[in-house]
Amino acid sequence: MSLRERLQLEYEILDRIDQSRRDESPEGVSEELERAIIERELADLEKLSHVDEALVRRKRRAA
């Protein structure tokens, strides 16, 4: 999955959480679960960005 696709997925997840909060439905997302999801996704994105940066550096050295 590309970084762009991953960011789109993150946007959709956050949008669903926000929609659930607005609906105030009884089965809404709890704050702890929301925080856990966001923290996990941000950690994954950070790992991806480090991988992407390493690939860019290797390509520059090879050129």
Protein Blocks (a to p, Z undefined) as FASTA:
>chain_A
ZZklmmmmmmmmmmmmmmmmmnopakbccfklmmmmmmmmmmmmmmmmmmmmmmmmmmmm
mZZ
